Amino acid sequence: MYAVIRTGGKQYKVTSGDVVKIEKIAGEEGKEVVFGEVLALDGTIGTPLVEGASVKATVLKQAKDAKVIIFKKKRRQNYRRKNGHRQQITLVKITDICGK
């Protein structure tokens, strides 16, 4: 059984037991979170959401993702800018997919 959930402006296809890296959500390590925005559930596509469906997950870790380097350059203009960014992420383990 699989589900497509929406969180943090992105969509994720998940099954029970998956460990997913999502954008940071509120919750301490070991706590349970419920995703109510289920877009699809085993081939049933919502309009826009599947009614009565939810996905339960456990927060494994609050962390930072790998650093992304942003480098801007304009040739022959002596213009160079280097910047970096580390996105806050949450690792969750999908425990249960609840349908209708």
N, CA, C and O atoms as CSV, one atom per row, in Angstrom:
chain,resi,resn,atom,element,x,y,z
A,1,MET,N,N,0.848,-1.174,0.000
A,1,MET,CA,C,0.000,0.000,0.000
A,1,MET,C,C,0.894,1.239,0.000
A,1,MET,O,O,1.847,1.328,0.774
A,2,TYR,N,N,0.582,2.174,-0.860
A,2,TYR,CA,C,1.356,3.409,-0.923
A,2,TYR,C,C,0.431,4.609,-0.849
A,2,TYR,O,O,-0.779,4.493,-1.045
A,3,ALA,N,N,1.022,5.768,-0.562
A,3,ALA,CA,C,0.274,7.019,-0.513
A,3,ALA,C,C,1.178,8.132,-1.025
A,3,ALA,O,O,2.402,8.051,-0.934
A,4,VAL,N,N,0.554,9.169,-1.561
A,4,VAL,CA,C,1.280,10.370,-1.968
A,4,VAL,C,C,0.836,11.477,-1.026
A,4,VAL,O,O,-0.339,11.842,-0.994
A,5,ILE,N,N,1.792,12.014,-0.251
A,5,ILE,CA,C,1.475,13.059,0.719
A,5,ILE,C,C,2.108,14.372,0.294
A,5,ILE,O,O,3.065,14.392,-0.480
A,6,ARG,N,N,1.565,15.469,0.808
A,6,ARG,CA,C,2.106,16.802,0.523
A,6,ARG,C,C,2.493,17.441,1.849
A,6,ARG,O,O,1.675,17.560,2.761
A,7,THR,N,N,3.748,17.849,1.938
A,7,THR,CA,C,4.231,18.570,3.112
A,7,THR,C,C,5.393,19.460,2.701
A,7,THR,O,O,6.244,19.053,1.910
A,8,GLY,N,N,5.428,20.649,3.227
A,8,GLY,CA,C,6.509,21.577,2.912
A,8,GLY,C,C,6.517,22.021,1.464
A,8,GLY,O,O,7.569,22.394,0.944
A,9,GLY,N,N,5.363,21.992,0.792
A,9,GLY,CA,C,5.287,22.409,-0.599
A,9,GLY,C,C,5.785,21.368,-1.582
A,9,GLY,O,O,5.905,21.650,-2.774
A,10,LYS,N,N,6.079,20.161,-1.098
A,10,LYS,CA,C,6.566,19.090,-1.964
A,10,LYS,C,C,5.671,17.863,-1.799
A,10,LYS,O,O,4.915,17.757,-0.833
A,11,GLN,N,N,5.769,16.945,-2.749
A,11,GLN,CA,C,4.982,15.717,-2.711
A,11,GLN,C,C,5.925,14.528,-2.588
A,11,GLN,O,O,6.993,14.500,-3.200
A,12,TYR,N,N,5.512,13.539,-1.780
A,12,TYR,CA,C,6.332,12.363,-1.533
A,12,TYR,C,C,5.473,11.116,-1.683
A,12,TYR,O,O,4.359,11.054,-1.161
A,13,LYS,N,N,5.996,10.115,-2.404
A,13,LYS,CA,C,5.338,8.823,-2.491
A,13,LYS,C,C,5.948,7.940,-1.405
A,13,LYS,O,O,7.151,7.676,-1.409
A,14,VAL,N,N,5.103,7.484,-0.471
A,14,VAL,CA,C,5.601,6.747,0.687
A,14,VAL,C,C,4.862,5.419,0.838
A,14,VAL,O,O,3.711,5.277,0.425
A,15,THR,N,N,5.539,4.470,1.429
A,15,THR,CA,C,4.938,3.203,1.843
A,15,THR,C,C,5.275,2.998,3.310
A,15,THR,O,O,6.137,3.686,3.856
A,16,SER,N,N,4.606,2.066,3.938
A,16,SER,CA,C,4.838,1.790,5.350
A,16,SER,C,C,6.262,1.280,5.547
A,16,SER,O,O,6.708,0.373,4.845
A,17,GLY,N,N,6.971,1.870,6.511
A,17,GLY,CA,C,8.349,1.480,6.790
A,17,GLY,C,C,9.401,2.349,6.133
A,17,GLY,O,O,10.584,2.208,6.443
A,18,ASP,N,N,9.010,3.249,5.230
A,18,ASP,CA,C,9.967,4.135,4.561
A,18,ASP,C,C,10.535,5.168,5.525
A,18,ASP,O,O,9.848,5.612,6.445
A,19,VAL,N,N,11.793,5.549,5.311
A,19,VAL,CA,C,12.403,6.680,6.006
A,19,VAL,C,C,12.535,7.794,4.982
A,19,VAL,O,O,13.203,7.631,3.960
A,20,VAL,N,N,11.890,8.941,5.258
A,20,VAL,CA,C,11.787,10.030,4.291
A,20,VAL,C,C,12.429,11.287,4.877
A,20,VAL,O,O,12.253,11.598,6.055
A,21,LYS,N,N,13.179,12.008,4.029
A,21,LYS,CA,C,13.796,13.282,4.403
A,21,LYS,C,C,12.894,14.397,3.882
A,21,LYS,O,O,12.779,14.590,2.671
A,22,ILE,N,N,12.245,15.142,4.806
A,22,ILE,CA,C,11.316,16.204,4.410
A,22,ILE,C,C,11.803,17.526,4.984
A,22,ILE,O,O,12.716,17.559,5.809
A,23,GLU,N,N,11.181,18.620,4.537
A,23,GLU,CA,C,11.513,19.918,5.109
A,23,GLU,C,C,11.092,19.948,6.560
A,23,GLU,O,O,10.186,19.217,6.961
A,24,LYS,N,N,11.740,20.785,7.355
A,24,LYS,CA,C,11.558,20.783,8.800
A,24,LYS,C,C,10.101,20.994,9.199
A,24,LYS,O,O,9.421,21.894,8.705
A,25,ILE,N,N,9.644,20.135,10.110
A,25,ILE,CA,C,8.322,20.273,10.706
A,25,ILE,C,C,8.499,20.279,12.220
A,25,ILE,O,O,9.525,19.830,12.731
A,26,ALA,N,N,7.508,20.785,12.928
A,26,ALA,CA,C,7.569,20.824,14.386
A,26,ALA,C,C,7.404,19.418,14.940
A,26,ALA,O,O,6.573,18.647,14.461
A,27,GLY,N,N,8.189,19.092,15.940
A,27,GLY,CA,C,8.096,17.783,16.571
A,27,GLY,C,C,9.439,17.342,17.089
A,27,GLY,O,O,10.468,17.545,16.444
A,28,GLU,N,N,9.422,16.730,18.270
A,28,GLU,CA,C,10.658,16.246,18.872
A,28,GLU,C,C,10.929,14.824,18.410
A,28,GLU,O,O,10.042,14.140,17.900
A,29,GLU,N,N,12.167,14.390,18.597
A,29,GLU,CA,C,12.554,13.046,18.207
A,29,GLU,C,C,11.755,12.018,19.011
A,29,GLU,O,O,11.631,12.128,20.231
A,30,GLY,N,N,11.220,11.025,18.312
A,30,GLY,CA,C,10.432,9.992,18.957
A,30,GLY,C,C,8.939,10.271,18.986
A,30,GLY,O,O,8.155,9.370,19.285
A,31,LYS,N,N,8.525,11.495,18.682
A,31,LYS,CA,C,7.105,11.848,18.687
A,31,LYS,C,C,6.449,11.423,17.376
A,31,LYS,O,O,7.122,11.253,16.360
A,32,GLU,N,N,5.135,11.254,17.411
A,32,GLU,CA,C,4.376,10.860,16.221
A,32,GLU,C,C,3.754,12.087,15.570
A,32,GLU,O,O,3.240,12.967,16.260
A,33,VAL,N,N,3.800,12.148,14.245
A,33,VAL,CA,C,3.158,13.210,13.480
A,33,VAL,C,C,2.175,12.568,12.492
A,33,VAL,O,O,2.360,11.431,12.058
A,34,VAL,N,N,1.135,13.321,12.154
A,34,VAL,CA,C,0.116,12.824,11.231
A,34,VAL,C,C,0.051,13.770,10.040
A,34,VAL,O,O,-0.096,14.981,10.204
A,35,PHE,N,N,0.163,13.209,8.842
A,35,PHE,CA,C,0.035,13.984,7.608
A,35,PHE,C,C,-1.390,13.793,7.091
A,35,PHE,O,O,-1.777,12.683,6.728
A,36,GLY,N,N,-2.161,14.863,7.058
A,36,GLY,CA,C,-3.553,14.779,6.638
A,36,GLY,C,C,-3.757,15.073,5.161
A,36,GLY,O,O,-4.809,14.756,4.606
A,37,GLU,N,N,-2.764,15.676,4.518
A,37,GLU,CA,C,-2.888,16.013,3.099
A,37,GLU,C,C,-2.425,14.833,2.247
A,37,GLU,O,O,-1.270,14.776,1.826
A,38,VAL,N,N,-3.329,13.901,2.000
A,38,VAL,CA,C,-3.032,12.726,1.186
A,38,VAL,C,C,-3.625,12.959,-0.196
A,38,VAL,O,O,-4.840,13.095,-0.339
A,39,LEU,N,N,-2.770,13.005,-1.215
A,39,LEU,CA,C,-3.204,13.307,-2.575
A,39,LEU,C,C,-3.639,12.061,-3.332
A,39,LEU,O,O,-4.514,12.135,-4.194
A,40,ALA,N,N,-3.033,10.910,-3.019
A,40,ALA,CA,C,-3.387,9.656,-3.690
A,40,ALA,C,C,-3.157,8.507,-2.710
A,40,ALA,O,O,-2.289,8.566,-1.839
A,41,LEU,N,N,-3.971,7.453,-2.884
A,41,LEU,CA,C,-3.883,6.300,-2.001
A,41,LEU,C,C,-4.162,5.049,-2.812
A,41,LEU,O,O,-5.313,4.774,-3.152
A,42,ASP,N,N,-3.109,4.280,-3.129
A,42,ASP,CA,C,-3.233,3.030,-3.898
A,42,ASP,C,C,-4.038,3.194,-5.183
A,42,ASP,O,O,-4.958,2.416,-5.435
A,43,GLY,N,N,-3.716,4.165,-5.977
A,43,GLY,CA,C,-4.407,4.349,-7.252
A,43,GLY,C,C,-5.639,5.234,-7.164
A,43,GLY,O,O,-6.134,5.691,-8.195
A,44,THR,N,N,-6.150,5.491,-5.961
A,44,THR,CA,C,-7.270,6.412,-5.787
A,44,THR,C,C,-6.712,7.819,-5.722
A,44,THR,O,O,-5.966,8.157,-4.804
A,45,ILE,N,N,-7.073,8.638,-6.699
A,45,ILE,CA,C,-6.557,9.998,-6.758
A,45,ILE,C,C,-7.609,10.941,-6.203
A,45,ILE,O,O,-8.770,10.899,-6.610
A,46,GLY,N,N,-7.196,11.793,-5.271
A,46,GLY,CA,C,-8.116,12.721,-4.636
A,46,GLY,C,C,-8.425,13.910,-5.507
A,46,GLY,O,O,-7.741,14.184,-6.493
A,47,THR,N,N,-9.485,14.621,-5.117
A,47,THR,CA,C,-9.901,15.824,-5.859
A,47,THR,C,C,-10.089,16.993,-4.901
A,47,THR,O,O,-11.245,17.299,-4.609
A,48,PRO,N,N,-9.098,17.659,-4.395
A,48,PRO,CA,C,-7.667,17.430,-4.543
A,48,PRO,C,C,-7.101,16.454,-3.510
A,48,PRO,O,O,-6.004,15.931,-3.707
A,49,LEU,N,N,-7.829,16.194,-2.401
A,49,LEU,CA,C,-7.328,15.287,-1.370
A,49,LEU,C,C,-8.225,14.064,-1.261
A,49,LEU,O,O,-9.405,14.124,-1.608
A,50,VAL,N,N,-7.677,12.963,-0.783
A,50,VAL,CA,C,-8.459,11.759,-0.520
A,50,VAL,C,C,-9.106,11.934,0.854
A,50,VAL,O,O,-8.409,12.110,1.854
A,51,GLU,N,N,-10.438,11.885,0.902
A,51,GLU,CA,C,-11.152,12.111,2.160
A,51,GLU,C,C,-10.947,10.944,3.114
A,51,GLU,O,O,-10.989,9.782,2.710
A,52,GLY,N,N,-10.727,11.264,4.379
A,52,GLY,CA,C,-10.590,10.248,5.413
A,52,GLY,C,C,-9.261,9.535,5.434
A,52,GLY,O,O,-9.089,8.598,6.214
A,53,ALA,N,N,-8.318,9.934,4.614
A,53,ALA,CA,C,-7.019,9.269,4.568
A,53,ALA,C,C,-5.988,10.083,5.349
A,53,ALA,O,O,-6.021,11.314,5.349
A,54,SER,N,N,-5.076,9.379,6.013
A,54,SER,CA,C,-3.987,10.036,6.725
A,54,SER,C,C,-2.789,9.099,6.769
A,54,SER,O,O,-2.915,7.890,6.579
A,55,VAL,N,N,-1.635,9.680,7.021
A,55,VAL,CA,C,-0.392,8.922,7.119
A,55,VAL,C,C,0.257,9.282,8.446
A,55,VAL,O,O,0.445,10.458,8.756
A,56,LYS,N,N,0.598,8.261,9.228
A,56,LYS,CA,C,1.240,8.475,10.520
A,56,LYS,C,C,2.728,8.173,10.386
A,56,LYS,O,O,3.133,7.238,9.695
A,57,ALA,N,N,3.536,8.995,11.069
A,57,ALA,CA,C,4.987,8.828,10.999
A,57,ALA,C,C,5.598,9.170,12.352
A,57,ALA,O,O,4.990,9.861,13.170
A,58,THR,N,N,6.804,8.676,12.568
A,58,THR,CA,C,7.559,8.967,13.779
A,58,THR,C,C,8.778,9.798,13.408
A,58,THR,O,O,9.487,9.477,12.454
A,59,VAL,N,N,9.023,10.867,14.162
A,59,VAL,CA,C,10.178,11.735,13.908
A,59,VAL,C,C,11.430,11.018,14.403
A,59,VAL,O,O,11.535,10.678,15.581
A,60,LEU,N,N,12.379,10.791,13.491
A,60,LEU,CA,C,13.637,10.146,13.855
A,60,LEU,C,C,14.696,11.159,14.249
A,60,LEU,O,O,15.423,10.959,15.222
A,61,LYS,N,N,14.784,12.257,13.489
A,61,LYS,CA,C,15.888,13.186,13.703
A,61,LYS,C,C,15.564,14.548,13.099
A,61,LYS,O,O,14.969,14.633,12.025
A,62,GLN,N,N,15.962,15.619,13.798
A,62,GLN,CA,C,15.942,16.978,13.267
A,62,GLN,C,C,17.394,17.292,12.918
A,62,GLN,O,O,18.269,17.194,13.778
A,63,ALA,N,N,17.660,17.669,11.666
A,63,ALA,CA,C,19.049,17.845,11.238
A,63,ALA,C,C,19.147,18.927,10.172
A,63,ALA,O,O,18.165,19.579,9.817
A,64,LYS,N,N,20.377,19.093,9.674
A,64,LYS,CA,C,20.634,19.980,8.545
A,64,LYS,C,C,21.073,19.134,7.360
A,64,LYS,O,O,21.778,18.139,7.530
A,65,ASP,N,N,20.659,19.525,6.166
A,65,ASP,CA,C,21.019,18.815,4.949
A,65,ASP,C,C,22.442,19.214,4.533
A,65,ASP,O,O,23.072,20.059,5.170
A,66,ALA,N,N,22.921,18.610,3.485
A,66,ALA,CA,C,24.248,18.935,2.971
A,66,ALA,C,C,24.288,20.373,2.466
A,66,ALA,O,O,23.268,20.924,2.053
A,67,LYS,N,N,25.472,20.973,2.502
A,67,LYS,CA,C,25.618,22.365,2.080
A,67,LYS,C,C,25.532,22.480,0.561
A,67,LYS,O,O,26.113,21.682,-0.173
A,68,VAL,N,N,24.797,23.487,0.111
A,68,VAL,CA,C,24.679,23.805,-1.302
A,68,VAL,C,C,25.452,25.103,-1.528
A,68,VAL,O,O,25.200,26.101,-0.852
A,69,ILE,N,N,26.389,25.092,-2.472
A,69,ILE,CA,C,27.202,26.268,-2.771
A,69,ILE,C,C,26.574,27.032,-3.930
A,69,ILE,O,O,26.271,26.458,-4.977
A,70,ILE,N,N,26.380,28.339,-3.730
A,70,ILE,CA,C,25.869,29.221,-4.777
A,70,ILE,C,C,27.034,30.107,-5.212
A,70,ILE,O,O,27.577,30.858,-4.401
A,71,PHE,N,N,27.421,30.023,-6.480
A,71,PHE,CA,C,28.545,30.806,-6.981
A,71,PHE,C,C,28.086,31.586,-8.204
A,71,PHE,O,O,27.644,31.003,-9.194
A,72,LYS,N,N,28.193,32.909,-8.127
A,72,LYS,CA,C,27.815,33.778,-9.234
A,72,LYS,C,C,29.078,34.429,-9.797
A,72,LYS,O,O,29.966,34.839,-9.050
A,73,LYS,N,N,29.142,34.514,-11.122
A,73,LYS,CA,C,30.312,35.116,-11.747
A,73,LYS,C,C,29.899,35.774,-13.049
A,73,LYS,O,O,29.100,35.228,-13.810
A,74,LYS,N,N,30.450,36.952,-13.297
A,74,LYS,CA,C,30.301,37.620,-14.593
A,74,LYS,C,C,31.702,37.780,-15.170
A,74,LYS,O,O,32.555,38.445,-14.581
A,75,ARG,N,N,31.927,37.174,-16.304
A,75,ARG,CA,C,33.273,37.166,-16.864
A,75,ARG,C,C,33.719,38.574,-17.270
A,75,ARG,O,O,32.927,39.410,-17.705
A,76,ARG,N,N,34.983,38.783,-17.113
A,76,ARG,CA,C,35.654,40.042,-17.449
A,76,ARG,C,C,35.104,41.253,-16.676
A,76,ARG,O,O,35.358,42.390,-17.071
A,77,GLN,N,N,34.377,41.037,-15.616
A,77,GLN,CA,C,33.823,42.165,-14.845
A,77,GLN,C,C,34.358,42.200,-13.405
A,77,GLN,O,O,33.989,43.080,-12.626
A,78,ASN,N,N,35.217,41.254,-13.059
A,78,ASN,CA,C,35.728,41.125,-11.697
A,78,ASN,C,C,34.580,41.010,-10.687
A,78,ASN,O,O,34.615,41.613,-9.615
A,79,TYR,N,N,33.571,40.225,-11.054
A,79,TYR,CA,C,32.392,40.030,-10.203
A,79,TYR,C,C,32.293,38.558,-9.847
A,79,TYR,O,O,32.026,37.718,-10.707
A,80,ARG,N,N,32.509,38.250,-8.569
A,80,ARG,CA,C,32.367,36.883,-8.070
A,80,ARG,C,C,31.725,36.940,-6.697
A,80,ARG,O,O,32.143,37.719,-5.840
A,81,ARG,N,N,30.705,36.112,-6.489
A,81,ARG,CA,C,30.041,36.021,-5.191
A,81,ARG,C,C,29.886,34.542,-4.841
A,81,ARG,O,O,29.394,33.751,-5.646
A,82,LYS,N,N,30.300,34.190,-3.661
A,82,LYS,CA,C,30.169,32.808,-3.194
A,82,LYS,C,C,29.317,32.807,-1.932
A,82,LYS,O,O,29.555,33.577,-1.001
A,83,ASN,N,N,28.326,31.934,-1.921
A,83,ASN,CA,C,27.419,31.848,-0.790
A,83,ASN,C,C,27.069,30.385,-0.570
A,83,ASN,O,O,27.174,29.582,-1.497
A,84,GLY,N,N,26.659,30.027,0.630
A,84,GLY,CA,C,26.279,28.655,0.924
A,84,GLY,C,C,24.972,28.609,1.687
A,84,GLY,O,O,24.557,29.595,2.296
A,85,HIS,N,N,24.322,27.446,1.648
A,85,HIS,CA,C,23.044,27.285,2.339
A,85,HIS,C,C,22.905,25.847,2.825
A,85,HIS,O,O,23.222,24.906,2.097
A,86,ARG,N,N,22.428,25.679,4.061
A,86,ARG,CA,C,22.136,24.347,4.606
A,86,ARG,C,C,20.675,24.335,5.040
A,86,ARG,O,O,20.286,25.062,5.954
A,87,GLN,N,N,19.875,23.513,4.383
A,87,GLN,CA,C,18.437,23.448,4.650
A,87,GLN,C,C,18.169,22.635,5.914
A,87,GLN,O,O,18.792,21.595,6.132
A,88,GLN,N,N,17.240,23.110,6.747
A,88,GLN,CA,C,16.793,22.355,7.915
A,88,GLN,C,C,15.879,21.228,7.441
A,88,GLN,O,O,14.961,21.471,6.659
A,89,ILE,N,N,16.118,19.991,7.905
A,89,ILE,CA,C,15.310,18.857,7.474
A,89,ILE,C,C,14.856,18.048,8.687
A,89,ILE,O,O,15.383,18.194,9.790
A,90,THR,N,N,13.875,17.201,8.451
A,90,THR,CA,C,13.388,16.264,9.448
A,90,THR,C,C,13.358,14.883,8.817
A,90,THR,O,O,12.815,14.709,7.725
A,91,LEU,N,N,13.934,13.905,9.491
A,91,LEU,CA,C,13.865,12.518,9.036
A,91,LEU,C,C,12.694,11.855,9.751
A,91,LEU,O,O,12.637,11.843,10.981
A,92,VAL,N,N,11.756,11.300,8.975
A,92,VAL,CA,C,10.601,10.623,9.556
A,92,VAL,C,C,10.513,9.202,9.011
A,92,VAL,O,O,10.904,8.922,7.878
A,93,LYS,N,N,9.988,8.315,9.853
A,93,LYS,CA,C,9.746,6.939,9.442
A,93,LYS,C,C,8.238,6.724,9.381
A,93,LYS,O,O,7.533,6.933,10.368
A,94,ILE,N,N,7.752,6.306,8.220
A,94,ILE,CA,C,6.324,6.093,8.016
A,94,ILE,C,C,5.915,4.825,8.772
A,94,ILE,O,O,6.469,3.750,8.541
A,95,THR,N,N,4.947,4.963,9.671
A,95,THR,CA,C,4.516,3.826,10.471
A,95,THR,C,C,3.202,3.236,10.014
A,95,THR,O,O,3.013,2.022,10.090
A,96,ASP,N,N,2.280,4.076,9.537
A,96,ASP,CA,C,0.950,3.569,9.201
A,96,ASP,C,C,0.313,4.447,8.138
A,96,ASP,O,O,0.456,5.669,8.152
A,97,ILE,N,N,-0.399,3.796,7.209
A,97,ILE,CA,C,-1.173,4.491,6.178
A,97,ILE,C,C,-2.631,4.118,6.390
A,97,ILE,O,O,-3.013,2.960,6.227
A,98,CYS,N,N,-3.441,5.102,6.754
A,98,CYS,CA,C,-4.853,4.861,7.068
A,98,CYS,C,C,-5.718,5.310,5.903
A,98,CYS,O,O,-5.623,6.456,5.463
A,99,GLY,N,N,-6.562,4.414,5.402
A,99,GLY,CA,C,-7.467,4.738,4.302
A,99,GLY,C,C,-8.860,5.016,4.823
A,99,GLY,O,O,-9.047,5.324,6.000
A,100,LYS,N,N,-9.838,4.904,3.934
A,100,LYS,CA,C,-11.233,5.165,4.305
A,100,LYS,C,C,-11.766,4.110,5.241
A,100,LYS,O,O,-12.924,4.177,5.652
